[in-house]
Amino acid sequence: MQKRAAAFIFISIVFIGFAAYAASDKAEPSNKLAGDDEAFMKEAAQGGQMEVRLGETAAKNGRHDRVKAFGKRMQEDHGKANKELAALAKKKNVVLSKSLEGKQKSEVERLMKLSGDEFDREYMQAMVKDHKEDIEKFERAAKNAKDSDVKSFASKQLPTLKQHLELAERTNKELSKGGSAATKSK
């Protein structure tokens, strides 16, 4: 009888311990993001870094005033967005690369080899293409992200990205026409 009581107590303790462990596992909220949300954050970080790096170059070395102004705007707006994204990544335990990789790195390297009118033209064409792609990705995240904070970040950035695209298209058009609004710096 004592052996049965001891076995029952032992089994009860094991069961209670297991139940407590399982309950505590469920009680802790997970900061783990869905794969698509994390991938979006990492890609947005790469794109933002590229925009800032190329914006710095355009602001310094651009030949036309409009290109310089556009580059400065990219530095400011994407720099601010990058800080917001970094804070969100920290909150969500997502590690973002601090250096450029892949196609963003290749694009920076390609454009850094250019100068003068050729840089301005290629930079603005790249900005039109890049912002069209960014808008598509941010719209998708704003609509489909599983995490509400990721969804909110994407939604918040969309108006600025659309303004950037409009400015890039206008500046690109003026450069291709040789218009006076794209006045060359002296």
N, C-alpha and C positions, 0 to 999 in steps of 0.2 A: 504494500500500500504506500509506503514512504517513497519507494522508487517511482511509482506512478505519479505521485504528487510532485516529486522533484522534476520528473520528465515534463509534466504539464506546465510547471512554473518555468522551466527552461524554454520550452516551445513558446509559451506566452511572451516571455521576454524577447526572444528572437523576433517573433511576429510584431510585437509593439515597436521594437527598434527598427525593423524594416518598414513598417507603416509610417513611422515618424520620418525616416530618411526619404521615403517616396513623397510624403507631403511637403517636406522642406524643399525638395527638388522642384516641385510644382509651384510653391509659393514665391520663389524668387523670380522676378520678372527677367526675361532674357533680353539683353541688348543686342543679340545677334540679329543682323539684318538679313533679309532675303537676298539671295545671290545677285539678283538684278539691281537691287537698291545699292548694294555695296559696289558693284561694277560701275554703276552710274556715277557714284561719288568719286571713285578712283579716276574715271575718264574725265569727269568735270574738273578735277584737280589738275590733271595733265594739261587739259585745254586752257585752263586759267593761267597756269604757269607760262605756257607758250605765248598767250596774249600779252602778258606783262613783259616778258623778255623781248618780244618783237616790238611792243609798244615803246619800250625804252630805246631801242635801236632807231625806230622811226622818229621819235621825238628829238633824238640827238642828230641823227644822220640823214633824215629825210630831206629831200631837196625842195619840195613844195610845202608851203605853209599849211595847206589843208592836211597833208600827210602827217606833218609834225603834230598838228592839233589832234588829229585822230589817234596817233600813237600815244600822246599824253592822256587822252581820254581812256584808252585801253589800259594804261598803267593804273589809273585811278580806279576805274570801275571794276576791273577784274582783280585788282589788288584787294579791294574791299570785299568782293565776293569770295576771294580765296581765303580771307581771314574768317569769314562766316562759315565757309565749308570746313576749314580746319577745326573750328570750335565744334561743329556738328560731328565731325569724324571722331574727335576726342570723346564726345558724349556717347557715341555709338560704338566705341572701341574699334574703329576702322583705322588702319594704318595707311596713310597716304604717302606716296613717294615724294621726297623733297627735291628730286632731280628729274629732268625731262627724260622720257623714254620713248621708244618706238617712233611712230610717225610724227609726233610733235617734235621730237629731237631732230629728226631728219629735216623737217620743214624749217626749223630755226637755222640749222647748219646750212641749208640751201640758200636761204635768204640773206644770211650773214655774209655770204661771198659776193653779194651784189652791192652796187653803189649807184648814186645819182638817180637819173630818171628810170633806169632799169629796176633799181630797188623799189622806188615808189610804185611803179606799175605792177610789179610782181607781188609786192606786199599788199596792195589794195585788192588785187585779184584773189589773193589767198584769204584775205579777210572776208570778202564776199562769200566765197565758198565755205570757209570755216563757220561763219555765223549762220549760214543756211543749215548746215549740219547740226550746229549747236541748238538752234531753235527746235529742230525736229526731235532731238534727244531730250531736251528739257520739256517739251510739250508731252512727250511720251511719259517721262518721269512724273510730271505734274498730274497726269491722268491715271497712271498705272502703278506708281510706287506703292508698296505695301506699308511702308513706314510713314506716318503722318508728318514727321519732321522733314524727311527727305522730299516728300511731296510738296510741302510748304516752301522749302528752299528752292526747288525747281520753279514753282509758280511765281515766287518773288523775283527771280532773275529774268523771267521771260520778257517783261516790258523793256528792260535795259538791253537785252540781246536784240530785240526787234529794232530799237533805236540805233544800235550799232550797225545792224545790217543796212538800214536805210542810209545812214551816214557813209558807210563803206560803198554802197552802190552809187550814191551821188558823187562821192569823191573819185571813184573809179571811172565813172562816166566823164567827169570833167577832165581827168588826166588823159583819157583816150581821145578826147576832142582837143586837148591842149587849151582848155578854157581858162579865162582870166581868174576865175574863182580859185583855181589851183595854183595861184601865183608862186613863182619860184622865189625861194629865199636867196638873199644876196650873200 
